[in-house]
Amino acid sequence: MVKSEKKASSGSAAHAATDTAANAVGNSVGNAVRDYRTRIISSLDDVGQKAWDDLAGSQADANPFLSYAFLHALHESGSAARDSGWQPQYLTLWIGDQLHAALPLYLKYHSYGEYVFDWAWADAYARNGLEYYPKLLSAIPFTPVTGARLLARDTAAMHALIATLQNVQSATEISSTHVLYPPAEQAALLQEHGYLLRSGVQFHWLNAGYRTFEDFLDTLERKKRKNIRAERRKVAEAGVSFRHVRGFDANAADWLFFYRCYCHTYRAHHSTPYLSLDFFERIAANMPQNILLVVAEREGRPIASSLLIHTDKILYGRYWGAIEEVACLHFETAYYQPLEFCIANRIDCFEGGAQGEHKMARGFLPQKTWSAHWLKHACFADAVQRFLEQESNGIEGYIDELNERSPFRSGVAQSD
């Protein structure tokens, strides 16, 4: 039979409501799943790096954001922790001392940092005198990147993990559960278990074996090609040059400057940075093999920087910022320099981040993303289902419209 354990939270400034919800999650695992010992953990220290990375790294849709180094940095830096409204409550299934399944899971007290927007749902709850928060969220905080969410060694463990999550949902007072950016196969599996699916759109650049940046430009329509060359020329004529700094070579000054740029961008948008310098220093120390900094310089001084995470196959655009205004500097630092890196290193795909239809003019194509949702209140679940059906039809039409406006010359094939 299932054995359930709840590890004490490492946070020292807990609110009473948070404690109540955490205890409810911790005590909610039922007896539907046999052979697994279930632990609800609030720190990845309770799993250990080797056990976590062995499981996460074995998934078909693994990426660096699932790694112990990245997630632990988010938690230990306080960027995604109890006091910031992201309370880790990871579901883990064990046989003996071996981790067989896990679900990155948070008690959330707001909807910031998710990129799949449910503010209207929360508002509808409030207008009807109902509490939407806390909710359960399975996601990588602040990271709109598709990747495995249901981490499992085999099919049996996968289904046991979903059953455990459903037991949690049934036994607690949470309003809803949301699984963000799962791969299509996991989204379909969750739908089979009663979750409502929501689709979205991102824009990805695909490498068709380009030898040079000009080789890539030659595949674009004439107007798109001309505009990109004009944008790059403006940056060059402003006297800006670029350094590509791999994680192993980045020094403290590089990171301090990047963080200055990161904070400046948030302030320019009248917002507060989610991530701390401590977070960036942690990933710099613990996953340098996955890091690229692009640094823009003028007259020997750095003026802008972007941070990208990569594997041998995929480059992920994350953050950028500048302390001086230069026309088209954003496009060069956050798009064109990373594209040159992809071409030089034969990287297959560049995921530029959430949203951004403007990316199409620069050779990015629309790709569908998924999220899965469960709402406890039957009437609201029915209303959301009808909304999502209408929204899905709109997304399909939007993607069709975008594909009709492909930036590539007629006859130039692009495939995922």
Summary of the structure (lengths in Angstrom):
residues: 416
radius of gyration: 22.2
end to end distance: 43.4
largest distance: 69.3
contacts: 1361
relative contact order: 0.13
helix: 41%
strand: 25%
